[in-house]
Amino acid sequence: MTALTLADFLRARIANDERAARALAEHDRRPVLSLAITVNHPDRLLVECEAKRRIVDLHAPFHVRTANDGLNWDYRGCGECSQPDGVADGETWWPCTTLRLLALPFADHPDYRDEWRP
């Protein structure tokens, strides 16, 4: 069985929020208290879910190995972020800080792993 990645974990949490927002939109358009914040309209939460999903997709893992003009380069990390200081060439540094921060509100979820903490 493949281990759950942080991206998969985030997509599942986003999907849960999206289902809750759609249920609210179908049944009641009044302001509601959800996840300890006031949501004035379920449509705002749906837009937020879509934005988070796009951020997760944008920060996908990326791996390239090249040998060009005598320079060997091995890059394994986030396809969007630049390589952080202190990470050696060839060292994997994914998930990136952006995804780790997106997951932080779900740190109390049973599937959350401490290794994802920023």
Secondary structure, 3 states (H helix, E strand, C coil): CCCCCHHHHHHHHHHHHHHHHHHHHHHCCCCEEECCEEECCHHHHHHHHHHHHHHHHHCCEEEEEEEECCEEEEEEEECCCCCCCCCCCCCEECCCHHHHHHHHHHCCCCCCCHHHCC
